[in-house]
């Protein structure tokens, strides 16, 4: 089985178990075992949507950014999860199981109007909003083939995007400007398909025809201007830049490593995290965090650390970091150029999602505390921490009980 398909299958099973557990949660006011997770900031940074199981079942709630005026937007007989604001702040998209399987719903930001926009057989996954909030992308997963759709938030219009091809086990990525969708494809060799109207355009062709899918992988990242895509193939270690409009592939440099993450630095260089070397060459000097100049191919090691996850880039070469990747976990800010580190939260087990405010001044993270997940707001300038969803003050020492044991 393709490793991507296996990963998504495992993820789906875990999600199903969690949804069943949340559905059976006892109804109390902030009860033990009631989880608050999946935070999502409104575009103006004044409100936070999230999921809570405090009232018997997983429902969508909204509160002010300081935790005040918390309200449940809608009540249903099944779990509602993964809220995502539209760019204009008028709508919230979410996944609901009220129809028996995962379907995409959209409601107004006040919860007054709720619409099922997918209504398709099988599981549906939200992908992203259109830049002007006039619609949203979602994918239908029925058995194995996957189909992309775009639909209006009121549910009156829905259009299939990929008429000529379906995809299996491939998570689409929308460009930063939200105008282009690309699917990774793995058989018989890795390539990328651009969804254009109702056609699927092969961007890489047979560029990677000699790629060994059974032993290696690829990782790719949109450029900030949405004009190109950086692709790393671990079998040869090459980093290529694909210009989307022309479909020209330009080799940049060769790194015989597995790249776990790619991010962009303010100076335009590519930040890469290397977790281990390949079998071709194994220089330990290539393990850690690096910056790559795509204009000249120069590679610079920034940090020796590799066991972490980048939650998001902030400003002035700072990154919000979860370290290590496995439990127990700490939340830190790293200056990736100087190596300076600031500890924000320490020793928590598991996270139910993290979201950074639009102005990069704060982050909200769902962490395991005293047997359930609470939402903690962290001021990224001062380091101050506020528990938004629990009346008791945060002690700074999360207690790994029921939710921590799962990790």
C-alpha positions in Angstrom: 0.0 0.0 0.0 1.2 3.5 -0.8 2.5 5.1 2.4 0.3 8.2 1.9 -2.8 6.0 1.6 -1.8 4.0 4.7 -1.2 7.3 6.7 -4.6 8.7 5.7 -6.3 5.4 6.6 -4.7 5.4 10.1 -5.7 9.0 10.5 -9.3 8.3 9.6 -9.5 5.4 12.1 -8.1 7.6 14.8 -10.5 10.4 14.0 -13.4 7.9 14.1 -12.4 6.7 17.5 -12.1 10.2 18.9 -15.4 11.3 17.4 -17.1 8.3 19.1 -15.4 9.2 22.4 -16.5 12.9 22.2 -20.0 11.8 21.4 -20.2 9.9 24.6 -18.7 12.6 26.8 -20.7 13.6 30.0 -22.6 16.9 29.8 -21.2 19.2 32.5 -19.9 22.7 32.7 -16.2 22.3 31.8 -16.2 18.6 32.9 -13.2 16.4 33.2 -12.8 14.6 29.9 -14.5 17.4 27.9 -12.0 18.5 25.2 -11.5 21.9 23.6 -9.5 21.7 20.4 -9.1 22.6 16.7 -8.8 26.4 17.2 -9.3 28.8 14.2 -8.7 32.6 14.3 -11.1 34.9 12.5 -9.4 36.9 9.8 -9.5 40.1 11.9 -8.1 38.4 14.9 -10.9 39.3 17.3 -12.6 35.8 17.6 -11.7 32.2 17.8 -13.7 29.3 16.6 -13.1 25.9 18.1 -14.6 22.5 18.9 -15.7 21.5 22.3 -17.3 18.3 23.7 -18.4 20.0 26.9 -22.1 19.6 26.1 -22.4 15.9 25.3 -21.0 16.0 21.8 -18.4 17.8 19.7 -19.9 21.1 18.6 -18.6 24.4 17.1 -18.1 27.3 19.6 -16.9 30.8 19.1 -15.4 33.2 21.7 -13.6 36.5 21.8 -9.8 36.3 21.5 -9.5 36.8 25.3 -11.9 33.9 26.0 -15.0 36.0 26.8 -18.5 35.7 25.3 -18.2 32.0 24.5 -21.2 30.7 22.6 -22.1 27.4 20.9 -23.1 28.3 17.4 -25.1 25.3 16.5 -26.4 22.0 18.1 -26.8 18.8 16.3 -27.2 15.1 17.1 -23.7 14.3 15.6 -20.2 15.6 15.9 -19.2 18.8 14.2 -15.4 19.4 13.8 -12.6 21.4 12.1 -14.1 24.9 11.8 -12.4 27.2 9.2 -13.2 30.9 8.7 -13.7 32.3 5.3 -11.2 35.1 4.3 -13.9 37.8 4.8 -15.0 36.4 8.2 -18.7 36.0 7.1 -18.7 32.2 7.0 -17.4 29.2 8.9 -16.9 25.9 7.1 -16.8 22.6 9.1 -17.1 18.9 8.8 -20.2 17.2 10.3 -21.3 13.6 10.7 -25.0 14.5 11.1 -25.8 12.9 7.7 -24.1 9.6 8.6 -20.7 10.3 7.0 -18.3 13.3 6.9 -19.9 16.1 4.9 -19.0 19.7 4.4 -21.3 22.3 6.0 -21.1 26.1 6.0 -22.7 28.4 8.5 -22.8 32.2 8.9 -20.4 33.5 11.5 -23.3 33.9 14.0 -24.6 30.3 13.4 -27.9 31.6 12.2 -27.8 29.8 8.8 -26.3 26.3 8.3 -26.1 24.6 4.9 -24.8 21.2 3.7 -22.9 22.1 0.6 -21.5 18.6 -0.3 -24.4 16.1 0.0 -22.3 13.4 -1.8 -21.9 9.7 -1.1 -18.8 8.9 0.9 -16.4 11.0 3.0 -15.9 14.7 2.1 -12.9 16.7 3.2 -12.6 20.5 3.3 -9.6 21.8 1.4 -9.6 25.6 1.4 -11.6 28.8 0.7 -11.5 30.8 -2.5 -9.6 34.1 -2.0 -12.8 36.3 -2.2 -14.9 33.9 0.0 -17.3 33.3 -2.9 -16.8 29.6 -2.6 -14.7 26.8 -1.2 -12.8 23.7 -2.4 -13.6 20.3 -1.1 -12.8 16.7 -2.1 -15.0 13.7 -2.2 -13.5 10.4 -1.1 -15.7 7.4 -2.1 -13.9 4.1 -1.6 -10.6 5.2 -3.2 -10.9 7.7 -6.1 -10.9 11.4 -5.0 -12.8 14.1 -6.8 -12.4 17.9 -6.3 -15.3 20.3 -6.2 -15.8 24.0 -5.7 -19.1 25.2 -4.1 -20.7 28.4 -3.1 -21.1 28.9 0.7 -24.9 29.0 0.3 -24.9 25.6 -1.4 -26.7 26.8 -4.5 -23.7 26.2 -6.9 -21.4 23.2 -7.0 -19.0 22.2 -9.8 -16.7 19.3 -10.2 -13.1 20.4 -11.1 -11.3 17.2 -12.2 -13.5 15.5 -14.9 -10.6 13.7 -16.6 -8.9 12.1 -13.6 -9.5 11.0 -10.1 -6.8 10.7 -7.4 -6.1 8.1 -4.8 -4.4 8.8 -1.4 -3.2 12.2 -2.5 -3.8 15.3 -0.4 -4.3 18.4 -2.5 -2.5 21.7 -1.7 -3.9 25.1 -2.7 -1.5 27.8 -3.7 -0.9 30.7 -1.2 -3.1 33.0 -3.3 -5.8 30.3 -3.3 -6.2 30.3 -7.1 -4.5 27.0 -8.0 -4.9 23.4 -6.7 -2.2 20.8 -7.1 -2.5 17.1 -6.4 0.6 14.9 -5.7 0.5 11.6 -7.6 2.7 8.6 -6.9 2.0 5.9 -9.5 3.9 4.8 -11.5 6.3 7.6 -10.5 5.9 10.9 -8.5 4.4 13.9 -10.3 2.1 16.8 -9.6 -1.2 17.5 -11.3 -2.6 21.0 -11.6 -6.4 21.2 -11.6 -7.3 23.6 -14.4 -11.0 24.1 -14.9 -12.1 20.5 -15.3 -8.8 19.1 -16.5 -5.8 17.7 -14.7 -2.5 18.9 -16.1 0.6 16.8 -15.5 3.3 19.4 -14.4 6.3 17.1 -14.1 5.6 14.5 -16.8 8.3 11.7 -16.7 10.8 13.9 -14.8 10.9 11.4 -12.0 10.3 8.2 -14.1 13.3 6.4 -12.5 12.1 7.2 -8.9 11.9 4.3 -6.5 8.5 4.7 -4.8 9.1 1.7 -2.5 12.1 3.2 -0.8 12.0 6.9 -1.1 9.7 9.9 -1.0 9.2 13.4 -2.2 8.3 16.6 -0.5 7.1 19.8 -2.1 6.2 23.4 -1.3 4.5 26.3 -3.1 6.5 29.5 -3.4 5.1 32.5 -1.5 4.1 34.2 -4.9 2.3 31.0 -6.1 4.3 31.0 -9.3 6.5 28.0 -8.6 6.8 24.8 -6.6 10.0 23.5 -4.9 10.3 19.7 -5.1 12.8 17.5 -3.3 13.3 13.8 -4.3 15.1 11.9 -1.6 16.4 9.1 -3.9 18.9 11.4 -5.7 18.7 14.2 -3.1 18.0 16.8 -5.8 16.0 20.0 -5.1 14.2 21.3 -8.2 12.1 24.4 -8.8 9.0 23.8 -11.0 7.7 26.9 -12.7 4.0 26.3 -12.9 3.1 28.4 -15.9 5.8 27.0 -18.2 6.2 23.6 -16.5 10.0 24.1 -16.7 11.9 22.2 -14.0 15.2 23.7 -12.9 17.6 21.7 -10.7 19.0 23.9 -7.8 21.2 21.7 -5.7 21.7 18.1 -4.4 21.1 17.1 -0.7 21.3 13.4 0.0 18.9 13.6 3.0 15.2 13.2 3.9 13.6 16.6 4.2 10.8 16.6 6.8 9.7 20.2 6.4 10.1 23.2 4.2 9.3 26.9 5.1 10.2 30.3 3.7 12.5 32.8 5.4 11.9 36.6 5.0 15.0 36.9 2.8 13.5 34.5 0.3 15.7 31.4 1.2 14.1 28.0 1.8 14.2 26.7 5.3 14.6 22.9 5.4 14.6 20.4 8.3 16.7 17.2 7.6 15.9 14.2 9.8 18.2 11.6 8.4 20.5 10.9 5.4 19.8 8.6 2.6 21.7 5.4 1.7 23.6 7.2 -1.1 25.8 9.4 1.1 25.5 9.9 4.8 27.3 13.0 6.0 26.1 13.9 9.5 26.8 17.5 8.7 23.7 17.5 6.6 21.4 16.7 9.6 19.6 19.7 11.2 18.1 22.9 10.0 19.3 24.6 6.8 18.7 27.6 4.6 19.0 27.2 0.8 19.5 30.0 -1.6 17.4 28.9 -4.6 19.0 31.5 -6.9 22.5 30.0 -6.5 22.1 26.7 -4.7 24.1 27.7 -1.6 23.3 25.6 1.4 23.9 27.0 5.0 23.4 25.1 8.2 21.5 27.2 10.7 20.9 24.9 13.6 22.0 21.3 14.5 18.5 20.5 15.8 16.1 18.3 13.7 13.7 16.7 16.2 10.9 19.4 16.2 7.9 20.6 14.2 7.4 24.1 12.8 4.0 25.4 13.8 4.5 28.5 11.8 6.9 31.3 10.8 6.5 34.6 12.7 8.6 37.7 11.9 12.3 38.5 11.8 13.4 34.9 11.1 11.5 33.6 14.2 9.6 30.4 14.1 7.0 28.9 16.5 8.3 25.4 17.3 6.9 22.3 18.9 9.8 20.2 20.2 10.4 17.4 20.2 8.0 15.9 17.7 6.9 13.2 20.2 5.7 13.5 23.8 6.4 15.3 26.1 6.3 18.4 24.1 7.4 22.1 24.5 6.3 25.2 22.7 9.1 27.6 21.9 10.1 30.5 19.7 13.4 30.0 17.8 15.4 32.6 15.9 16.6 30.3 13.2 19.5 32.6 12.2 20.9 33.3 15.7 19.8 30.1 17.5 18.2 32.1 20.3 15.3 30.2 21.9 12.5 31.3 24.1 10.4 28.7 26.1 6.7 29.4 26.2 5.1 26.1 27.4 6.8 23.0 28.7 6.1 19.4 29.3 2.6 18.9 27.9 1.4 15.7 26.3 -0.4 15.8 23.0 -1.9 18.8 21.2 -5.3 19.2 19.7 -4.2 21.8 17.2 -2.5 25.2 17.1 -3.4 28.4 15.4 -1.4 31.6 15.0 -3.2 35.0 15.1 -3.3 36.8 11.7 -1.0 39.6 13.0 1.4 36.9 14.5 1.1 38.5 18.0 -0.4 35.4 19.7 -1.1 31.7 19.3 -3.8 29.4 20.6 -2.8 25.8 21.3 -4.9 22.9 22.5 -2.9 21.0 25.1 -3.6 18.1 27.5 -4.3 19.4 31.0 -5.7 17.5 33.9 -7.3 14.8 31.8 -8.7 16.9 29.0 -7.7 19.4 26.2 -7.9 23.1 27.0 -7.1 26.1 24.8 -4.2 28.1 25.9 -3.5 31.6 24.5 0.2 32.5 24.4 1.4 36.1 23.9 4.3 35.7 21.5 5.9 38.9 22.6 5.7 38.6 26.4 5.3 34.8 26.8 2.2 35.3 28.9 -0.2 32.3 29.0 -4.0 32.4 29.6 -6.2 29.3 29.8 -9.2 30.4 27.6 -11.5 27.4 28.3 -11.0 26.6 31.9 -11.8 28.7 35.0 -8.8 27.6 37.0 -5.6 29.6 36.4 -2.8 27.9 34.5 -0.1 26.7 36.8 2.6 26.3 34.2 2.9 22.6 34.9 0.4 20.6 32.8 -0.6 17.3 34.3 -0.3 14.3 31.9 -3.3 12.2 32.9 -6.0 10.7 30.6 -5.3 12.7 27.4 -1.6 12.4 28.0 -1.7 8.7 28.3 -2.9 8.4 24.7 0.4 9.8 23.4 
